[in-house]
């Protein structure tokens, strides 16, 4: 039966992969001078990588993209500090996640792309990595990968697990198959009671499920303790940062920027697109007749509008901001991380489409550290309101930082739960 299931899964997965190539092909197979992702996605690794893995006690931690990687940094460094005899392997799906892993993590940490989830590829990849423990961040589940790990008695842990309402509905349609995968997992460490209830409803054994808050609060707390010597961007006047903006939001935000620039002379606008390879922001700003600079090309020039065209630096713009809008929330994309600006005591504005950060946003709203808006018109109104309410901005910032202080600690709690697996 399992053999038939694997054949069926390989077939469906292969069809899905082929159909996605027109959209994601360049992002999956694109090559540059550093990362040979085409081969790694087929479980073929550079000899230097294989050498690092050979004969070691390997911990394989999977993070999908930038957000998951950054959230896991406190835990990664805790593991590196406490278990120096182990070799850490970090896998990513996105090329941007892999790039940030190279920048943020020591050279001795092995970084790879997650191989395609075909049974024959996964068999070879697991054989080469040969982990004694597999950790998947934020409920990334893969049938063939989990099956192969389970066959070799390698513990599988879901860490900082989250199941949004949208994901829950999707998984529920295939609950029988989802349960098969979840049965292979040894331990679920979820970020909230609601996430725990949803994973159990999908078929996870309740005895395997624990709760340890969201690790993103620990990440933000660590950011707040980093002293930055030089500002990433020197400005005069107030600065508004539009962070992680999705393609469907760009045109409306262009109009908001135009109105702000016309009405306020002493204001700076920073726009950080979520996906640099899919953004139209440069053309849109030109259409609105808004002069701008790209961050990567900035050489001391002063501009009222800056487009962040580099990954991994957004948090430093949150540091210098006066007001922050978090994108992916005024289009049905689920929202991006609203916690990071709180590390620098900044007031946050967020749209209504925030199911990916439902629990975190409720805590922020309850503390009156953020404002939720229903439309782009309301976004403009709230930006103006905060521009003219410096005392309220300060109060919101302080309340936001208190949210971080009250919710940090997930890394420590998680380490206690992982101890028995890490010391095997």
C-alpha positions in Angstrom: 0.0 0.0 0.0 2.8 2.4 0.9 4.6 1.6 -2.3 1.4 2.5 -4.3 1.0 5.7 -2.3 4.6 6.8 -3.1 4.1 6.1 -6.8 0.9 8.1 -6.8 2.5 10.9 -4.8 5.5 11.1 -7.1 3.2 11.3 -10.1 1.0 14.0 -8.7 4.0 15.9 -7.3 5.8 15.7 -10.7 2.8 17.0 -12.6 2.4 19.9 -10.1 6.1 20.7 -10.5 5.9 20.7 -14.3 2.8 23.0 -14.2 4.6 25.4 -11.9 7.7 25.8 -14.1 6.3 28.7 -16.2 5.8 30.6 -12.9 8.6 29.4 -10.7 11.1 27.9 -13.2 13.5 30.8 -13.2 13.4 31.0 -9.4 14.0 27.2 -9.0 16.6 26.6 -11.6 18.2 30.0 -12.0 22.0 29.8 -11.5 24.5 32.4 -10.4 28.2 32.5 -9.6 27.8 31.1 -6.1 24.9 28.6 -5.7 24.6 25.5 -7.9 20.9 25.1 -7.0 20.0 23.1 -10.0 22.1 20.1 -8.8 21.3 20.5 -5.1 17.6 20.3 -5.8 18.3 16.8 -7.2 20.4 15.8 -4.2 23.7 16.3 -5.9 26.1 18.2 -3.6 29.5 19.7 -4.0 32.4 17.5 -2.8 33.3 20.1 -0.1 29.7 19.8 1.3 29.9 16.0 1.2 33.2 16.1 3.0 31.8 18.3 5.8 28.9 15.8 6.3 30.9 12.6 6.3 31.3 10.9 9.6 29.6 13.7 11.5 26.5 13.8 13.8 24.4 15.9 11.5 21.3 17.9 12.6 19.2 18.8 9.5 17.1 21.9 10.0 14.8 23.0 7.2 13.7 26.6 6.8 11.6 27.6 3.7 12.7 31.2 3.1 14.0 34.3 4.8 11.3 34.7 7.4 11.7 31.2 8.7 15.4 31.4 8.6 15.6 34.6 10.6 13.1 33.4 13.2 15.3 30.3 13.7 18.5 32.2 14.2 18.3 32.4 18.1 17.8 28.6 18.2 20.5 27.9 15.6 23.1 29.9 17.6 22.0 28.2 20.8 22.5 24.8 19.2 25.9 25.9 17.8 27.0 27.1 21.2 25.8 24.1 23.3 26.5 21.3 20.9 29.8 22.0 19.3 30.3 18.3 18.5 27.3 18.3 16.1 27.3 19.4 12.5 24.3 21.7 11.6 22.8 21.5 8.1 20.4 24.2 7.0 18.2 23.7 4.0 16.0 26.3 2.2 13.5 26.2 -0.7 14.0 29.8 -1.9 17.2 31.2 -3.3 16.8 34.3 -1.1 16.6 32.2 2.0 19.8 30.4 1.0 21.5 33.7 0.3 20.6 35.1 3.7 21.8 31.8 5.3 25.2 32.4 3.7 25.3 35.9 5.1 24.0 35.3 8.6 25.5 31.9 9.5 29.1 30.8 10.1 31.0 29.1 7.3 31.2 25.8 9.1 27.3 25.5 8.9 26.4 23.5 5.8 23.8 25.2 3.7 21.9 23.3 1.0 18.6 23.6 -1.0 15.9 21.2 -0.1 15.8 18.5 -2.7 12.7 17.9 -4.8 10.4 15.5 -2.9 10.6 12.6 -5.4 11.2 9.3 -3.7 14.4 8.5 -5.7 15.9 11.9 -5.1 15.1 12.0 -1.4 16.5 8.5 -0.8 19.9 9.7 -2.1 19.8 13.1 -0.3 19.0 11.5 3.1 21.8 8.9 2.5 24.3 11.7 1.9 23.2 14.1 4.7 22.7 11.2 7.1 21.1 13.2 9.9 20.4 11.9 13.4 17.7 14.5 13.8 15.5 16.5 11.4 13.8 19.8 12.4 11.2 21.5 10.2 10.4 25.1 10.8 6.8 26.3 10.8 4.9 23.1 9.7 6.8 22.3 6.4 5.7 18.8 5.7 6.9 16.6 2.8 5.7 13.0 2.3 8.7 11.3 0.7 11.2 13.2 2.9 9.4 12.2 6.1 8.9 8.6 4.9 12.6 8.2 4.2 13.6 9.7 7.5 11.1 7.5 9.4 12.4 4.4 7.6 15.8 5.1 9.1 14.5 5.9 12.6 15.5 9.6 12.4 13.3 11.7 14.7 11.2 14.4 12.9 10.3 17.6 14.8 8.0 20.4 13.7 9.2 23.5 15.4 7.5 26.9 15.8 4.6 25.2 14.1 1.8 27.3 12.7 -1.4 26.5 10.9 -3.3 29.5 9.6 -7.0 29.3 9.0 -6.4 29.2 5.2 -3.8 26.4 5.5 -6.1 24.5 7.8 -8.9 24.6 5.3 -6.5 23.4 2.6 -5.0 20.6 4.6 -8.5 19.5 5.7 -9.5 18.7 2.2 -6.8 16.0 2.2 -7.1 15.1 5.8 -6.5 11.3 5.2 -3.2 12.0 3.4 -2.2 14.8 5.8 -2.7 12.4 8.8 -0.4 9.8 7.1 2.4 12.5 7.0 1.7 13.8 10.5 1.8 10.3 12.0 5.5 10.2 11.0 6.4 13.2 13.1 7.8 12.5 16.6 7.2 16.0 18.2 5.2 19.1 17.4 6.2 22.3 19.1 3.5 24.8 18.1 3.5 28.5 18.6 0.0 28.9 20.1 -2.9 27.0 21.5 -4.9 27.6 18.4 -2.1 26.1 16.2 -1.9 23.1 18.5 -5.7 22.5 18.2 -5.6 22.8 14.4 -2.7 20.3 14.0 -4.4 17.8 16.3 -7.7 18.2 14.3 -5.7 17.4 11.2 -4.6 14.1 12.7 -1.6 14.7 14.9 -1.3 12.7 18.1 -2.2 15.1 20.9 0.4 13.4 23.1 3.1 14.6 20.7 2.0 18.3 20.7 3.5 21.0 22.9 3.3 24.8 22.9 6.3 27.2 23.1 5.1 30.6 21.8 6.5 32.2 18.6 10.3 32.3 18.2 9.8 35.5 16.2 9.5 37.4 19.5 12.9 36.1 20.5 14.3 37.1 17.2 12.9 40.7 17.7 14.3 40.8 21.3 17.7 39.9 20.1 17.5 42.6 17.4 16.6 45.2 20.1 19.9 44.4 21.9 22.1 44.9 18.9 23.9 48.3 18.9 24.2 49.6 15.4 27.2 51.9 14.9 26.2 53.5 11.6 22.7 54.1 10.3 21.8 52.2 7.2 20.4 55.4 5.7 20.8 58.9 7.1 17.7 61.1 6.8 16.4 64.4 7.9 12.8 64.6 9.1 10.4 61.7 9.6 10.8 58.4 7.8 7.9 56.1 6.8 8.9 52.5 5.9 6.6 50.4 3.7 8.0 46.9 4.4 7.6 43.7 2.5 5.2 45.2 -0.1 3.5 42.7 -2.4 2.9 43.3 -6.1 -0.8 43.9 -5.7 -0.1 46.7 -3.2 2.5 48.7 -5.2 0.2 50.8 -7.4 -1.9 52.0 -4.5 1.1 52.7 -2.4 2.6 54.7 -5.3 -0.5 57.0 -5.1 -0.1 57.3 -1.3 3.6 58.2 -1.7 2.7 60.9 -4.2 0.1 62.5 -1.8 2.5 62.4 1.1 5.4 64.0 -0.8 3.1 66.8 -2.1 1.7 67.5 1.3 4.8 67.1 3.6 8.2 68.6 2.7 10.2 67.1 5.5 9.4 63.4 5.0 11.3 60.3 3.8 9.7 57.2 2.2 11.4 53.8 2.1 9.7 51.1 0.0 10.9 47.5 0.4 9.3 45.1 -2.1 8.7 41.5 -0.9 9.9 39.9 -4.1 12.6 41.8 -6.0 12.3 39.6 -9.1 8.6 40.3 -9.5 8.2 44.0 -8.5 6.9 46.7 -10.7 7.7 49.5 -8.2 10.4 51.1 -10.3 8.0 51.6 -13.3 5.2 52.7 -11.1 7.3 55.4 -9.3 8.4 56.6 -12.7 4.8 56.8 -13.8 3.9 58.8 -10.7 6.8 61.1 -11.5 8.4 60.3 -8.2 12.2 60.5 -8.2 13.9 57.7 -6.3 17.1 55.9 -5.6 17.9 52.2 -5.3 19.6 51.2 -2.0 22.2 49.2 -3.8 23.2 52.2 -6.0 23.2 54.8 -3.2 26.5 56.6 -2.9 25.8 59.4 -0.4 23.0 61.0 -2.4 19.9 62.3 -0.6 16.5 61.3 -1.8 13.1 61.5 -0.3 12.2 58.1 -1.7 14.4 55.0 -1.4 13.6 51.5 -2.8 15.3 48.7 -0.9 16.6 46.4 -3.6 18.6 44.1 -1.3 17.4 41.2 0.9 18.3 40.9 4.5 18.5 44.7 5.4 14.9 45.5 6.1 15.2 45.3 9.9 17.8 48.1 9.7 15.3 50.3 8.0 12.8 49.5 10.7 15.4 50.8 13.2 15.4 54.3 11.6 11.7 54.5 10.9 9.1 56.7 12.6 6.1 54.8 11.2 6.0 51.3 9.6 3.4 49.7 7.3 3.7 45.9 7.0 2.8 44.7 3.5 1.1 41.6 2.2 -1.8 42.7 4.4 -3.9 44.9 2.1 -4.1 42.1 -0.5 -5.1 38.5 0.4 -1.5 37.3 0.9 -1.7 36.6 4.7 0.6 39.4 5.8 4.3 39.6 6.7 6.0 39.7 10.1 4.6 42.6 12.1 6.9 41.9 15.1 10.3 43.2 14.0 9.4 46.9 14.1 8.4 46.5 17.8 12.1 45.7 18.5 12.9 49.4 17.8 9.7 50.7 19.5 8.0 51.7 16.2 4.2 52.1 15.7 2.9 49.5 13.2 0.1 49.8 10.7 -1.3 46.5 9.3 -4.0 45.5 6.8 -6.8 43.1 7.4 -5.3 40.1 5.5 -3.0 38.8 8.3 -3.9 35.2 8.8 -0.3 34.1 8.7 0.4 36.2 11.8 -3.0 36.0 13.4 -1.9 35.3 17.0 1.0 37.8 16.9 -1.1 40.6 15.5 -3.9 40.1 18.1 -1.3 40.5 20.9 0.0 43.7 19.2 -3.5 45.1 18.7 -4.6 44.3 22.2 -1.6 46.2 23.6 -2.5 49.2 21.3 0.9 49.0 19.7 -0.5 48.7 16.1 -3.4 50.0 14.0 -5.4 47.8 11.6 -6.6 49.4 8.4 -9.3 48.1 5.9 -8.2 50.0 2.8 -5.5 52.1 1.2 -7.5 55.3 1.9 -7.6 54.4 5.6 -3.8 53.6 5.4 -3.2 57.2 4.2 -5.4 58.6 6.9 -3.7 56.7 9.7 -0.2 57.6 8.4 -1.3 61.3 8.5 -2.8 60.8 12.0 0.5 59.3 13.3 2.6 61.9 11.6 0.8 64.5 13.7 0.7 62.5 16.9 4.3 62.0 18.1 3.3 61.3 21.7 1.0 58.5 20.6 3.7 57.1 18.4 6.1 57.0 21.3 3.4 55.3 23.5 2.6 52.7 20.8 6.3 52.0 20.5 6.8 51.4 24.2 3.7 49.2 24.3 5.0 47.2 21.3 8.3 46.6 23.0 6.4 45.4 26.1 4.7 42.8 23.9 8.1 41.4 23.0 9.2 41.3 26.6 6.0 39.5 27.6 6.2 36.9 24.8 9.9 36.1 24.5 11.3 32.9 25.8 10.3 30.4 23.1 14.0 29.6 22.3 14.7 28.5 25.9 11.5 26.5 26.2 12.2 24.9 22.8 15.7 23.9 23.8 14.3 22.1 26.9 12.0 20.1 24.7 14.7 19.4 22.1 17.3 18.3 24.7 16.5 14.6 24.7 16.8 14.5 20.9 20.0 16.6 20.7 21.8 14.5 23.2 21.1 11.2 21.5 
